[in-house]
Amino acid sequence: MKTNENSRREFITSGLLASLAIAGCAVKSNPFEPDATAAVGVQPTGEKVKLLSVNGEVIEVDKAFLKPVPDLPTITNAAARVGIAGKKFVMVIDLSRCKSLKKCQSACNHAHQLNPGQNWIKVYPMQDAEHTAPYWEPTTCMHCDEPPCVKVCPVDATFKRQDGIVLIDSDRCIGCRFCMAACPYSSRVFNWEENTTVSKETAAQPYSCETSIPQKKGTVSKCDFCPDMVRKGELPHCVSACPNGVFMFGDILEDTVTNGTETFRFSELMRDKAGYRLMEDLGTKPSVYYLPPVNRNFPYENKEETTK
């Protein structure tokens, strides 16, 4: 019995070693190098890109042979309720840069396919006192750390994720609008009508908490910080659409925010430019911070007032 058992073990071991030897011969030092199986008609560009191989070696690959990374698969609404681990997202709005172009608003509306006439981002003309200068103030959902909207929702349709983002699950929403009454920032809107401007394909899609699409009649909606974009490592639509760099977005745990062109230390912005949050005394602890409208990039102009 011992002899047979030893023979069987030796056979298995020798077979595994032979397989590994064959596989080792077949492995190229550069797995991206074009070979007989490469796509026909692909011509090298001469532009090299450095990559880290599976063996931990730095290799150079011609850009022509790189395949584009496909979009990440759509996650379930259950996973969307959890959020992105190890992140705490924050937004900074620099009031000195805002000219009320409303590019942020139009980009948000388009990306989320909002009902006509609805805006998740609102840009208000502000003046703190009679003898002070007016300025523009963009407002979004504040994604509060102590969100009153979440506390009053009777069906858990509004929820806060571990990464700080507050979202709405329209599949659960019953349209009671308790959350709208509880929100001190008036950041929510109600879908009174069916959205007739979206395609039939979009309307037939199952609702996604991360894209907030498609909007449903009889439910509440709001700014969502574009978590589908953030999950892909991209900025929210309002941030990337603003030509003046008004919006900055980032991770407070990394102490970094960016508008896509400039990157700042969040703590330094708050300290050096006297950052603040709206209605701080309410204890909602917003995740949206403001920089005061000093040393402005543009003079205040209200075209609506001049046309009256």
URPE-V252669 format. One record per residue. N is the residue number from 0. RES is the residue in one letter. SS is DSSP state (alpha for helix, beta for strand, coil for the rest). PSI is psi as a letter, one per 30 degrees, with the letter a starting at -180 (none if undefined). D_FIRST is the distance of its C-alpha to the first C-alpha in Angstrom with 2 decimals. Layout:
N:RES:SS:PSI:D_FIRST ; N:RES:SS:PSI:D_FIRST
This chain:
0:M:coil:e:0.00 ; 1:K:alpha:e:3.79 ; 2:T:alpha:e:5.40 ; 3:N:alpha:e:5.23 ; 4:E:alpha:e:6.13 ; 5:N:alpha:e:8.57 ; 6:S:alpha:e:9.90 ; 7:R:alpha:e:10.64 ; 8:R:alpha:e:12.37 ; 9:E:alpha:e:14.25 ; 10:F:alpha:e:15.43 ; 11:I:alpha:e:16.74 ; 12:T:alpha:e:18.35 ; 13:S:alpha:e:20.01 ; 14:G:alpha:e:21.26 ; 15:L:alpha:e:22.84 ; 16:L:alpha:e:24.46 ; 17:A:alpha:e:25.87 ; 18:S:alpha:e:27.31 ; 19:L:alpha:e:28.89 ; 20:A:alpha:e:30.36 ; 21:I:alpha:e:31.92 ; 22:A:alpha:e:33.26 ; 23:G:alpha:e:34.65 ; 24:C:alpha:f:36.53 ; 25:A:alpha:f:38.04 ; 26:V:coil:k:39.37 ; 27:K:coil:l:43.03 ; 28:S:coil:f:44.60 ; 29:N:coil:j:47.18 ; 30:P:coil:f:45.77 ; 31:F:coil:f:49.39 ; 32:E:coil:k:50.40 ; 33:P:coil:k:51.69 ; 34:D:coil:a:49.69 ; 35:A:coil:f:49.65 ; 36:T:coil:f:48.70 ; 37:A:coil:l:51.66 ; 38:A:coil:k:54.47 ; 39:V:coil:k:56.95 ; 40:G:coil:f:60.37 ; 41:V:coil:k:59.44 ; 42:Q:coil:k:61.45 ; 43:P:coil:k:60.86 ; 44:T:coil:f:63.62 ; 45:G:coil:f:63.35 ; 46:E:coil:j:63.08 ; 47:K:beta:k:59.96 ; 48:V:beta:k:58.23 ; 49:K:beta:k:55.91 ; 50:L:beta:l:52.65 ; 51:L:beta:j:49.58 ; 52:S:coil:l:46.46 ; 53:V:coil:f:43.06 ; 54:N:coil:g:42.12 ; 55:G:coil:g:45.04 ; 56:E:coil:k:47.27 ; 57:V:beta:k:50.91 ; 58:I:beta:l:51.52 ; 59:E:beta:k:54.68 ; 60:V:beta:k:54.83 ; 61:D:beta:k:57.77 ; 62:K:alpha:f:59.24 ; 63:A:alpha:f:59.29 ; 64:F:alpha:g:55.51 ; 65:L:coil:k:55.17 ; 66:K:coil:k:54.60 ; 67:P:coil:k:56.60 ; 68:V:coil:k:54.70 ; 69:P:coil:l:55.03 ; 70:D:coil:k:56.61 ; 71:L:coil:k:54.41 ; 72:P:coil:k:53.52 ; 73:T:coil:k:55.89 ; 74:I:coil:l:54.55 ; 75:T:coil:l:54.88 ; 76:N:alpha:f:57.78 ; 77:A:alpha:e:55.39 ; 78:A:alpha:e:54.12 ; 79:A:alpha:f:57.73 ; 80:R:coil:f:58.64 ; 81:V:coil:e:56.28 ; 82:G:coil:a:57.60 ; 83:I:coil:k:56.35 ; 84:A:coil:k:54.50 ; 85:G:coil:g:56.05 ; 86:K:coil:l:59.43 ; 87:K:coil:j:62.91 ; 88:F:beta:k:65.32 ; 89:V:beta:k:68.99 ; 90:M:beta:k:72.05 ; 91:V:beta:k:75.18 ; 92:I:beta:j:78.44 ; 93:D:beta:j:81.07 ; 94:L:alpha:f:84.45 ; 95:S:alpha:f:86.30 ; 96:R:alpha:f:84.69 ; 97:C:coil:k:85.26 ; 98:K:coil:g:87.91 ; 99:S:coil:h:87.11 ; 100:L:coil:f:85.94 ; 101:K:coil:g:83.51 ; 102:K:alpha:e:80.93 ; 103:C:alpha:e:78.37 ; 104:Q:alpha:e:79.61 ; 105:S:alpha:e:79.59 ; 106:A:alpha:e:76.09 ; 107:C:alpha:e:74.77 ; 108:N:alpha:e:76.52 ; 109:H:alpha:e:75.18 ; 110:A:alpha:e:71.57 ; 111:H:alpha:g:71.42 ; 112:Q:coil:h:73.63 ; 113:L:coil:l:75.98 ; 114:N:coil:k:78.68 ; 115:P:coil:k:81.98 ; 116:G:coil:f:84.08 ; 117:Q:coil:k:81.20 ; 118:N:coil:k:80.23 ; 119:W:coil:f:77.43 ; 120:I:coil:k:79.01 ; 121:K:beta:k:82.66 ; 122:V:beta:j:85.02 ; 123:Y:beta:k:87.91 ; 124:P:beta:k:91.17 ; 125:M:beta:k:91.45 ; 126:Q:coil:j:94.26 ; 127:D:coil:e:93.82 ; 128:A:coil:l:97.55 ; 129:E:coil:e:100.96 ; 130:H:coil:g:101.47 ; 131:T:coil:l:97.91 ; 132:A:coil:k:96.58 ; 133:P:coil:l:94.64 ; 134:Y:beta:l:91.14 ; 135:W:beta:k:88.33 ; 136:E:beta:j:85.38 ; 137:P:beta:k:82.30 ; 138:T:beta:k:80.35 ; 139:T:coil:a:76.88 ; 140:C:coil:k:74.67 ; 141:M:coil:f:74.26 ; 142:H:coil:h:70.60 ; 143:C:coil:k:71.47 ; 144:D:coil:f:69.08 ; 145:E:coil:i:70.92 ; 146:P:coil:j:71.66 ; 147:P:alpha:f:74.07 ; 148:C:alpha:e:73.18 ; 149:V:alpha:e:69.61 ; 150:K:alpha:f:70.85 ; 151:V:alpha:f:73.20 ; 152:C:coil:k:71.03 ; 153:P:coil:f:70.34 ; 154:V:coil:g:67.42 ; 155:D:coil:h:65.50 ; 156:A:coil:e:66.57 ; 157:T:beta:k:67.63 ; 158:F:beta:l:64.92 ; 159:K:beta:k:64.31 ; 160:R:coil:l:61.15 ; 161:Q:coil:f:59.45 ; 162:D:coil:g:60.91 ; 163:G:coil:f:64.43 ; 164:I:coil:k:65.25 ; 165:V:beta:k:66.91 ; 166:L:beta:l:66.29 ; 167:I:beta:k:67.28 ; 168:D:coil:j:65.11 ; 169:S:coil:f:67.60 ; 170:D:coil:f:65.30 ; 171:R:coil:f:65.95 ; 172:C:coil:k:69.57 ; 173:I:coil:g:72.11 ; 174:G:coil:g:75.17 ; 175:C:coil:f:76.61 ; 176:R:coil:g:77.64 ; 177:F:alpha:e:77.19 ; 178:C:alpha:e:75.46 ; 179:M:alpha:e:78.53 ; 180:A:alpha:e:80.79 ; 181:A:alpha:f:78.59 ; 182:C:coil:j:78.27 ; 183:P:coil:f:81.09 ; 184:Y:coil:f:80.71 ; 185:S:coil:h:81.38 ; 186:S:coil:f:78.43 ; 187:R:coil:l:77.38 ; 188:V:beta:l:78.78 ; 189:F:beta:k:78.66 ; 190:N:coil:j:77.94 ; 191:W:coil:f:80.85 ; 192:E:coil:l:80.39 ; 193:E:coil:k:77.76 ; 194:N:coil:j:77.27 ; 195:T:coil:f:78.69 ; 196:T:coil:f:78.27 ; 197:V:coil:l:74.48 ; 198:S:coil:l:72.81 ; 199:K:alpha:e:71.37 ; 200:E:alpha:e:67.91 ; 201:T:alpha:e:68.22 ; 202:A:alpha:f:69.68 ; 203:A:coil:f:66.77 ; 204:Q:coil:k:64.14 ; 205:P:coil:k:62.40 ; 206:Y:coil:k:63.97 ; 207:S:beta:k:62.33 ; 208:C:coil:f:63.01 ; 209:E:coil:f:62.52 ; 210:T:coil:f:64.94 ; 211:S:coil:h:67.23 ; 212:I:beta:k:67.51 ; 213:P:coil:l:68.83 ; 214:Q:coil:k:71.65 ; 215:K:coil:k:72.27 ; 216:K:coil:k:75.58 ; 217:G:coil:g:76.14 ; 218:T:coil:l:73.80 ; 219:V:beta:k:74.36 ; 220:S:beta:l:73.33 ; 221:K:coil:l:73.69 ; 222:C:coil:k:72.65 ; 223:D:coil:g:68.87 ; 224:F:coil:g:68.47 ; 225:C:coil:h:66.70 ; 226:P:alpha:f:63.13 ; 227:D:alpha:e:61.78 ; 228:M:alpha:e:63.36 ; 229:V:alpha:e:62.26 ; 230:R:alpha:f:58.63 ; 231:K:coil:g:58.88 ; 232:G:coil:g:60.43 ; 233:E:coil:l:63.94 ; 234:L:coil:l:67.18 ; 235:P:coil:l:68.90 ; 236:H:alpha:e:71.38 ; 237:C:alpha:e:74.45 ; 238:V:alpha:e:73.41 ; 239:S:alpha:f:72.85 ; 240:A:alpha:f:75.94 ; 241:C:coil:j:78.47 ; 242:P:coil:f:80.25 ; 243:N:coil:g:81.62 ; 244:G:coil:h:78.43 ; 245:V:coil:e:79.60 ; 246:F:beta:k:76.15 ; 247:M:beta:k:73.34 ; 248:F:beta:k:69.85 ; 249:G:beta:a:66.90 ; 250:D:beta:j:64.51 ; 251:I:coil:f:66.20 ; 252:L:coil:f:63.00 ; 253:E:coil:f:63.17 ; 254:D:coil:h:66.96 ; 255:T:beta:k:67.60 ; 256:V:beta:l:69.66 ; 257:T:beta:l:70.68 ; 258:N:coil:g:72.99 ; 259:G:coil:f:71.09 ; 260:T:coil:e:73.48 ; 261:E:coil:k:73.86 ; 262:T:beta:k:71.35 ; 263:F:beta:l:72.48 ; 264:R:beta:k:71.25 ; 265:F:alpha:e:71.80 ; 266:S:alpha:e:72.84 ; 267:E:alpha:e:75.35 ; 268:L:alpha:e:76.93 ; 269:M:alpha:e:77.41 ; 270:R:alpha:e:78.86 ; 271:D:alpha:f:81.03 ; 272:K:coil:g:82.29 ; 273:A:coil:h:82.68 ; 274:G:coil:l:80.13 ; 275:Y:beta:l:80.45 ; 276:R:coil:l:79.23 ; 277:L:coil:k:81.37 ; 278:M:coil:h:82.43 ; 279:E:alpha:e:80.49 ; 280:D:alpha:f:82.21 ; 281:L:alpha:f:80.45 ; 282:G:coil:g:77.13 ; 283:T:coil:f:75.17 ; 284:K:coil:i:73.76 ; 285:P:coil:l:73.87 ; 286:S:coil:g:71.48 ; 287:V:beta:k:74.39 ; 288:Y:beta:l:76.62 ; 289:Y:beta:k:80.00 ; 290:L:beta:k:81.81 ; 291:P:coil:l:85.59 ; 292:P:coil:i:87.95 ; 293:V:coil:l:89.42 ; 294:N:coil:h:90.17 ; 295:R:coil:k:89.73 ; 296:N:coil:f:88.76 ; 297:F:coil:k:91.13 ; 298:P:coil:l:94.35 ; 299:Y:coil:k:94.21 ; 300:E:coil:k:95.33 ; 301:N:coil:j:95.40 ; 302:K:alpha:f:96.29 ; 303:E:alpha:e:96.51 ; 304:E:alpha:e:99.29 ; 305:T:alpha:f:101.24 ; 306:T:coil:f:101.26 ; 307:K:coil:none:102.78
